[in-house]
Amino acid sequence: MSRRRKKSIILQNKCVACGCCLKVCPKGAISIPNGIYAIVDNEKCIGCGLCERACPASIIRMGEIS
């Protein structure tokens, strides 16, 4: 049986790279390479949901991964 945990999922095609999520992530799991869109490092993400609440465009969701 696989163990699941929540992580941040960013709708990259709608991200404007404002950096709000980046500023609130306590583990530094979010980056904005080349200033294009935010990405999440699944190994660092603890699923706290702070980025989801900080996103002004509401394009970050918490989802389950294996």
C-alpha positions as CSV (number, residue, x, y, z in Angstrom):
1,M,0.0,0.0,0.0
2,S,1.5,3.3,-1.0
3,R,1.6,6.3,1.4
4,R,0.2,9.5,0.1
5,R,1.0,13.1,1.2
6,K,-0.2,16.5,0.0
7,K,2.0,18.9,-2.0
8,S,1.6,22.1,-3.9
9,I,0.5,21.9,-7.5
10,I,1.0,25.1,-9.5
11,L,-1.0,25.7,-12.7
12,Q,2.1,26.9,-14.6
13,N,0.3,28.1,-17.7
14,K,-1.5,30.7,-15.5
15,C,1.4,31.6,-13.2
16,V,2.7,35.2,-13.6
17,A,5.8,34.6,-11.4
18,C,4.8,37.3,-8.9
19,G,6.8,35.5,-6.1
20,C,4.2,35.6,-3.4
21,C,4.4,31.8,-2.9
22,L,8.1,31.9,-2.9
23,K,8.2,34.4,0.0
24,V,6.0,32.4,2.3
25,C,7.4,28.9,1.8
26,P,9.1,27.8,5.0
27,K,11.2,25.1,3.3
28,G,12.3,27.0,0.2
29,A,10.5,24.4,-2.0
30,I,9.3,26.9,-4.6
31,S,11.5,28.6,-7.2
32,I,10.9,30.7,-10.3
33,P,13.5,29.7,-12.8
34,N,14.2,32.3,-15.5
35,G,11.3,34.4,-14.1
36,I,8.7,32.5,-16.1
37,Y,6.6,30.5,-13.7
38,A,6.9,28.9,-10.2
39,I,7.8,25.3,-9.7
40,V,7.7,23.1,-6.6
41,D,10.5,20.8,-5.4
42,N,8.4,17.8,-4.3
43,E,11.3,16.6,-2.0
44,K,11.2,19.9,0.0
45,C,7.5,20.6,0.0
46,I,5.8,19.7,3.3
47,G,2.3,20.4,2.2
48,C,1.6,23.2,4.6
49,G,-0.6,25.2,2.2
50,L,0.9,28.6,2.9
51,C,1.7,29.1,-0.8
52,E,-1.9,28.3,-1.8
53,R,-3.2,30.9,0.6
54,A,-0.6,33.5,-0.5
55,C,-1.3,33.2,-4.3
56,P,-3.2,36.3,-5.5
57,A,-4.2,34.5,-8.7
58,S,-5.5,31.4,-6.8
59,I,-3.6,29.0,-9.1
60,I,-2.0,26.9,-6.5
61,R,-3.8,23.8,-5.2
62,M,-2.8,21.2,-2.7
63,G,-2.9,17.7,-4.2
64,E,-1.9,14.2,-3.2
65,I,1.2,12.4,-4.5
66,S,2.5,8.9,-3.9
